[in-house]
Amino acid sequence: MSKKNKENSSEVEAMAEVSGNSKVSGVDDLIKKNLEVGSEILETVRYIKRYVVWMKIWGVIKVLIILIPLMIGFLYLPPLLNNLYGQYKSLLGDAGVLGDLSSKLPEDISLESIGAMMSGDKEMTEKEAQQIVDNMNDEDKQKVLEYLEKNKK
């Protein structure tokens, strides 16, 4: 029992002795029980409060454990991936299989439309073919021909 509860119970006992009444002793017993139950409830509430506080702290720590690596990755991975892409690109040659063709295409023709034309999903008009050929240098033309020969079955 806490110090305050002991003081209250001693006051109740003193009142019971003064009055000498049996009803007071019954009330005295009820008050003692009430104080004991109240102190048990107080201890339980303190335990629950501590538990809730620690759950909040661990919740914040869990969120930080997830967010901090994501933020670090967001900051440091793009340069690493660019470096990796540069190494990959150097293995394939300066511009890959089809060269830097996308920058040399007319605005109304995209690489997707060329892919559709090559797969047979779309027919290429003579005008589109001429525009593509006009914008290519000899090296790019050679790469496209080599690519077409490899994939021709």
MARKOL-494495 format. One record per residue (C-alpha): residue in one letter; residue number from 1; x, y, z. Coordinates in steps of 0.2 Angstrom, whole numbers. Layout:
MARKOL-494495
[node "A" NUM [X Y Z]] ...
***
This chain:
MARKOL-494495
[node "M" 1 [0 0 0]] [node "S" 2 [6 17 -3]] [node "K" 3 [9 30 10]] [node "K" 4 [-7 40 6]] [node "N" 5 [-17 24 8]] [node "K" 6 [-9 20 25]] [node "E" 7 [-13 37 31]] [node "N" 8 [-32 36 25]] [node "S" 9 [-34 19 33]] [node "S" 10 [-26 25 50]] [node "E" 11 [-39 39 50]] [node "V" 12 [-53 27 47]] [node "E" 13 [-47 16 61]] [node "A" 14 [-46 31 72]] [node "M" 15 [-64 36 68]] [node "A" 16 [-70 19 71]] [node "E" 17 [-62 18 89]] [node "V" 18 [-70 35 93]] [node "S" 19 [-88 30 88]] [node "G" 20 [-87 12 94]] [node "N" 21 [-102 8 82]] [node "S" 22 [-102 -9 73]] [node "K" 23 [-109 0 57]] [node "V" 24 [-93 10 57]] [node "S" 25 [-82 -5 58]] [node "G" 26 [-92 -13 43]] [node "V" 27 [-89 3 33]] [node "D" 28 [-71 3 39]] [node "D" 29 [-69 -14 32]] [node "L" 30 [-76 -8 15]] [node "I" 31 [-65 7 15]] [node "K" 32 [-50 -4 18]] [node "K" 33 [-55 -15 4]] [node "N" 34 [-58 0 -7]] [node "L" 35 [-41 7 -4]] [node "E" 36 [-32 -10 -7]] [node "V" 37 [-42 -12 -23]] [node "G" 38 [-38 6 -28]] [node "S" 39 [-19 3 -25]] [node "E" 40 [-19 -13 -36]] [node "I" 41 [-28 -3 -50]] [node "L" 42 [-16 11 -48]] [node "E" 43 [-1 -1 -50]] [node "T" 44 [-9 -9 -65]] [node "V" 45 [-13 8 -73]] [node "R" 46 [6 13 -71]] [node "Y" 47 [11 -4 -79]] [node "I" 48 [0 -1 -94]] [node "K" 49 [6 17 -95]] [node "R" 50 [24 11 -96]] [node "Y" 51 [19 -2 -109]] [node "V" 52 [10 10 -120]] [node "V" 53 [25 23 -119]] [node "W" 54 [37 9 -124]] [node "M" 55 [26 3 -138]] [node "K" 56 [26 21 -145]] [node "I" 57 [45 22 -144]] [node "W" 58 [47 5 -153]] [node "G" 59 [34 11 -166]] [node "V" 60 [44 26 -170]] [node "I" 61 [60 16 -170]] [node "K" 62 [52 3 -182]] [node "V" 63 [47 17 -194]] [node "L" 64 [65 25 -193]] [node "I" 65 [72 8 -197]] [node "I" 66 [62 7 -213]] [node "L" 67 [63 26 -218]] [node "I" 68 [82 29 -215]] [node "P" 69 [88 16 -227]] [node "L" 70 [75 21 -240]] [node "M" 71 [81 39 -239]] [node "I" 72 [99 34 -240]] [node "G" 73 [96 23 -255]] [node "F" 74 [86 37 -263]] [node "L" 75 [101 49 -261]] [node "Y" 76 [115 37 -265]] [node "L" 77 [109 24 -278]] [node "P" 78 [106 35 -293]] [node "P" 79 [124 40 -295]] [node "L" 80 [129 22 -292]] [node "L" 81 [116 16 -305]] [node "N" 82 [122 28 -318]] [node "N" 83 [139 22 -315]] [node "L" 84 [133 4 -318]] [node "Y" 85 [124 9 -333]] [node "G" 86 [139 18 -340]] [node "Q" 87 [149 2 -338]] [node "Y" 88 [136 -9 -346]] [node "K" 89 [135 4 -360]] [node "S" 90 [154 3 -363]] [node "L" 91 [152 -16 -364]] [node "L" 92 [140 -15 -378]] [node "G" 93 [149 -1 -387]] [node "D" 94 [146 17 -388]] [node "A" 95 [128 17 -392]] [node "G" 96 [121 -1 -390]] [node "V" 97 [114 -12 -404]] [node "L" 98 [105 2 -414]] [node "G" 99 [116 16 -410]] [node "D" 100 [110 32 -404]] [node "L" 101 [96 31 -417]] [node "S" 102 [82 39 -406]] [node "S" 103 [90 56 -406]] [node "K" 104 [92 55 -425]] [node "L" 105 [74 50 -429]] [node "P" 106 [61 63 -435]] [node "E" 107 [49 69 -422]] [node "D" 108 [34 60 -429]] [node "I" 109 [43 43 -429]] [node "S" 110 [47 34 -412]] [node "L" 111 [57 18 -408]] [node "E" 112 [41 10 -403]] [node "S" 113 [34 13 -421]] [node "I" 114 [50 6 -428]] [node "G" 115 [49 -10 -417]] [node "A" 116 [30 -12 -422]] [node "M" 117 [36 -11 -440]] [node "M" 118 [50 -23 -438]] [node "S" 119 [39 -36 -429]] [node "G" 120 [26 -35 -443]] [node "D" 121 [12 -27 -433]] [node "K" 122 [13 -11 -443]] [node "E" 123 [18 -7 -461]] [node "M" 124 [31 6 -464]] [node "T" 125 [27 19 -478]] [node "E" 126 [40 23 -490]] [node "K" 127 [40 41 -483]] [node "E" 128 [44 35 -466]] [node "A" 129 [58 23 -472]] [node "Q" 130 [66 37 -482]] [node "Q" 131 [65 49 -467]] [node "I" 132 [74 36 -456]] [node "V" 133 [87 33 -469]] [node "D" 134 [90 51 -472]] [node "N" 135 [94 54 -454]] [node "M" 136 [106 40 -452]] [node "N" 137 [124 41 -454]] [node "D" 138 [134 26 -462]] [node "E" 139 [139 18 -446]] [node "D" 140 [121 18 -440]] [node "K" 141 [114 11 -456]] [node "Q" 142 [127 -3 -454]] [node "K" 143 [122 -7 -437]] [node "V" 144 [103 -8 -442]] [node "L" 145 [108 -20 -456]] [node "E" 146 [118 -31 -445]] [node "Y" 147 [104 -31 -432]] [node "L" 148 [91 -36 -445]] [node "E" 149 [102 -50 -452]] [node "K" 150 [104 -57 -434]] [node "N" 151 [86 -57 -431]] [node "K" 152 [80 -63 -448]] [node "K" 153 [74 -81 -447]] 
***
